[in-house]
């Protein structure tokens, strides 16, 4: 049965939708500005390469915040940390909207990133605080769907705003983000109660924080679960971060055609998340994850074959492997996350923080290093995605092997 979490009336569905809206803020705000890079750079007097720093500053601050907000919520409660973060994000977005020079914009982007990390990290702990068993996996699947949709639709939304108001009004992209986050903040103030009881809270200090992370790192099973989830999503993020090169360079489509890639990515995310929620009460985690990897392997194989056989890739055929990979990744992700949270009932916030930080580090490496190297051809992109996916498969296989070894050790001890 669900555990009480709020002090105001709210249904389970409303709770999940609210956390979905909260968790999406972080990834959504990362690259909504991307379609406006040319005009924004010209207005601020910086190059396109310099404009890329608006992403870097956001991600750097997000990474730092993801390490802090989870443990803070373990010590001081979920509600106060979430509320401080969402208010900070609204103010940071407002600052970006009103920024008149590039340095100010970078500073407020960092504020956005640091505060956005709180919603992304703590929403996972909130789900596990409220729900048990299959319902936890279902709720995580639903929130994961919204979370993964964020980076997929962000450039599309940014482009639509520019179409409606004109390219010179690019700052209104931040006005939209400010309005959206303010609405979420109001809903959180009204409906989000405390779920982490005082008697279960941990001391917060630098040594205590280090102890929490070391406790997680000492668990080989936790490390393999974190790495498996990070590799899986990075394989999808490679396609998302390479979207301009794919759509404009490989598919030879126009500047308003980014949606033709993202609609397939979102379709796969929706399919995988819905299937994960459907089988949550019917299948064990291992079977769900196994199916997820089977779908990802099929997607990578098909993508590599297509890249090897077709010289000039065309939409929509070239987008089908992206849909399949997104489905497999989002099918496995909720089970991997729930299994990780269950290993640390008193440190769920820290576990979620560490998972987010490592996943973000992987995504940053993929976007900044891997994508520029392989985005020139479909075959290179597909091959890189396959290698990344294999990293996740190996990590999960090591987790399974470790669990079986532990089980055999326990059985041998009992027999003795």
N, C-alpha and C positions, 0 to 999 in steps of 0.2 A: 504493500500500500504506500502511496506517496506520503512523504513526511511534510508537516506544516512548514511553510517558509515565509509567507507574507502576513502582514498585519491588516491588509485591506482585501476585500473580495476579489479574487482572480481565479479563473479556471486554469486547468492544466494547459489547454490549448493557448489561452491568452499568455500564459507564462512562457511557453515555448516561442510564440511569435515575438514577444517582447525581447527575449534573449537573442532571438535571431536578428532582430533589428539592431540590437546593441552590438552583437559580434560582427555584423556586416560593416559597421562604420569604419573599422580599421582597414580592411582590404579595399573597400570602396574608395576611400580617400587617397589611396596610394597613387593611382594613375588616372584619376578623373580629368586632370589637367592636361594629359598627354595630347589630345587633339589641338590644344591651344598653344603648344610649345612654340611654333613659329611666330605667331603674332605677339604672344607674351614676351618672348625673348627680344623681339624688336622693340616693344614698348618699354622694356626695362633696360635695353642697351646691352644685352649679353648674347652670347652665341648659343647654338643648340646644345653644344657640349656642356656649357655652363648650366643651361636649364635642366640638364639631367641631374644636377645636384639637388634639385627640389625633391627628387625621388630618394637620393642617397641620404639627405639629411633626415627625411621622414623615417626611412628604414633604420638608420643608425639609432635614432631616439626610440623608435619602436622596440628595437632589440634590447636596449637598456631597460625600458619600462617593463618589458615582458619578464625580465628576471626579478623585478622588485614587487610588482603589484600582487602576484599570487601569494608570496610569503606574507606580504602586508595584510592580505585578507585572511590568512590563516591566524594572524595575531590579533587583528583589530575588528574582524568581521567583514563579511562580503559587502553589505549595503554601504557603509561609509566610504570604502575605497572606490566602489563603482560610481557613487554619486560625485565624489571629488574628481574622478577621471572624466566623467561625461561633461561636467561643468568646465573643466580645463580644456576639453576638446572644443566645446562651443566657443570659448574665448579665443583659442588658437585659430579656429576657422574664421572668426570675425576679424582677427588680426591679419590673416592672409587676404581677406576680402579688401581691407582698407590699406594694405601695404603699398607704399609709393615707390619703393626701391627694392632691388634684388636682395640685399642683405637682410632687410626686414622680413621679406617673404621667406627666406631660408630659416630665419629664427622662429617664425610662427609655424612653419612646416614642422620643425623639430618639436614644438609644443604639441601640435596635432599628433605626431607619431608617438610621443611619450605617453600621452593620455589615452590614445586609442588602444594601446596595448592592454590597458586595464579591462576594457570590455571584452576583448577577444579572449584573454586568459581566464578571467574570473567567471565568465559565462559557463565554461566547462565544469568548473567546481560547483557552481550553483545547480546545474543539472544533476550532478551526482549527489548533492546534498538533499535534493527533493525526491529523486526517483531511485528505485531499486530494480535490479534484474533487467528483464526485457524492455520494460518501460524506459529505463535509462538509455538503452541503445536506441530505441525509437526516437526519444527526444533529442539525443545527440545527432541522429541521422537528419532530423528535421532542421536543427540548428546548423549542422554542417552544410546542408543544402544552401541555406541563406548565406552562410559565411563564404562558401566557394563561389557563389554567384557574384559577390561583390567585385572582385577583380575582373570578372568576365564582362560585366555590364558597364563598369566605370567609364571606359573610353567611349562607349556608345552614348551614354548619358551626356558626357562632356561634349561630344559632337553634336547631339541634338540641341543642347543649350546654345551652342554657337550658331547653329542654323536658325534658331528662333529669334535670338537677340542680336546677332551679328558678331563677327570675329573680334571687333574692337572692344566689345563688352565682355571679354574673357573673364574678368574678375567676378562676374555673376555666377560662374561655376562655384566659387567659394561661398557666394551668397546662398546657393542651393544647399551646399553641404552644411552651412550654418543653420539654416532653417530645419533641415532634416534632423540634425543632431539635437537641436533645441526641443523638437517634438519628442524625441526619444527621452531626453532628460526629464521633461515634464511627466511622461508616463512612468519613468523609473521612480521619481519622487513620490508619485501617487500609489504605485502598486508593488514596488519591490520591497519586501520585508527582509528581515535577517534570518539566515539559515544556518549560520555557524555558531552554535551555542558557546557561551563564555567558558564553560568548563572544558571544552574541547580545544580551546585556543592555545597557541604556542607562544613562547616568549620571542619578541622580536629584538634582535641585536645582530651585529655583524657576525659574531661567532655562531649564534643560533641559525642565521641565514646560511652560513657556510656549512653548518652541520646538516641542515635540511637537504642541501644539494648533494653533499657527500653521501648522505644516506641513500639518495636516489641513484647516484653514480655507482655506489657499491653493489647495487642490484643489477647483475648482468641482464636479467630478464627485462628490467625497465629500460635499460640502454638499447637493447635490440628492438623493443616495441617503439621507442622514440625514433630510432633510425629508420625503421620500416616505414612509419608514417611520413617521416620527412622525405625520404627518397621517393615514395609514391606520389606525393603532391608536387615535388619538384619536377617530376616528369611531365605533369600537366602544366606547371608554371612555365616550363621551357616554351611551350606552345603559346601561352598567354603573353609572355614577355617578348616573344618573337613575332607577335601578330602583325606589326607594320611590315616587317620584312617578308612575311608569308603572303599577306593580302596584297601589298603593293608590288613587291618584287617577284615573288614566285607565281602568284595567281594572276598578276597583271590587272588588278581591279582598281577602282577609284578610291579617293580619300574618304568617301562616305560609306564604304563597303566593309568596314571592320566588323559590322554586325554579322556578316556572313560566316566568319569564323566563330565569333562568340556565341551565336545561336546554337551551333553544334556543341560547343563546350558546355553551355548551360543545359542543353538537352541531355547530355550524358550525365552531368551532375544530378539533374532531376531524376533520371532513370535509376542511377545507382543509389541515391539517397532513399528514394521511395522503396526500392527493393530491399534495402537494408532494414528499413523500418518494418516492412511486411514480414520478413523472415525472423525478426528479432525474437519473437516468442516461440518460434518453430525450430530454429536451427541453433546449434552451439556456435560460439564465436569462430572456432576453427573452420567450420564449414563455410561460413559467410566470407571469411578472409580468403579461404582457398578459392572460392568462386571468383572473388575480386581479382586475385592474381591470374587466374585462368583467362579472364576477360582482358586484362592488361597485356598478357603474353600474346594473345590473339591480335590485339590492336597493334602492338609493336611489330609483330611479324607481317601483318597486312601492310602497315605503313612502310616498312623497309622494302617489301616486294614492290609496292607501288612506286616508291622512289627509284628503285633500280630499273623498272620497266618503262616508266613514263618520263619522257624528257621535259614535257611542258605540262605540269599539273594544272588541273582545272577544278573549279568549284562546281558542284558540291561533292564530287567523288573524292577529292583530296581531303575533305573535311571529315569523312566517315571514321577513319582511324582515330581522329581527335575525340569524336563523340564516344567511341568505344573505350578509349583509355580513361576519359573522364568518368564514365560509368563504373569501370572497375575500381578506380581509385576511390571514388566516393562511396562505393559499396564496402570496401575494406576499412576505410578510415574510422567510422564510428566504433566498430568493434575493437580496433587497436587502441583507441582513446579510452573507452570504458575499461578495458583490461588494464591499462596503465593506471587509471584513477583508482581502481579497486585494490591495487597493490599498496597504496599509501592513503588510507582513509583519513589520517590526521594531517597529511601533507598534500592534499589534493591541489591546493593553490600552487604550491611549489612545483609539483609534478606538471601541472598545466603550464606554468611559466617556463619550465625547462623545455617542455615539448615545443612550445611556441618559439622560444629563442632559437633552438636548433633548427627547426623548420624554416624560420626566417633567415638564418644564416645560410642554409642550403639554397633558398630561393634567391637571396642576394648574389651568391656565387654564380648560380645558373644564369640570372639575368645579366650580370655584369661581365662575366667571363666566358661561359659556355655559349650563350646565345650568339654573341658577335662572331664566334669562331665557326659555328655550324649553320647559321641561318641562310647561307648562300644557296643551298640545295635541299630538296626534300629528303634525299637519301641521307645526308649528314644529320639533318634534324631528327629523322626517324631513328638513325643509329644511335645518336646521343640519348634520345629518350629511352631506347631499349637498354642501354648500359645503365642509365639511372634507375630504371625499373628493376633490373637485375640486382642492383645494390640493395633495394628494398626487399626483394625476394630472399636474398642471402641473409639479411638481418633477421627476417621472420623465421627462416629455416633454423638459424642458430638459436632463436628463442624457443622454438618447438623442441629442438634437440636438448637444450638445457633443461626444459621442463620434464622431458622423458627421463633424462639422466637423474634428475632430482627424485622423481617418482620411484625409480628403480633403487636408488640409495635408501629411501625411506622403507621400501618393502623389504630390502635386505636387512635393515636394522630391526624391523619388527620380527622377522623370522629368527634372528639371533636371540 
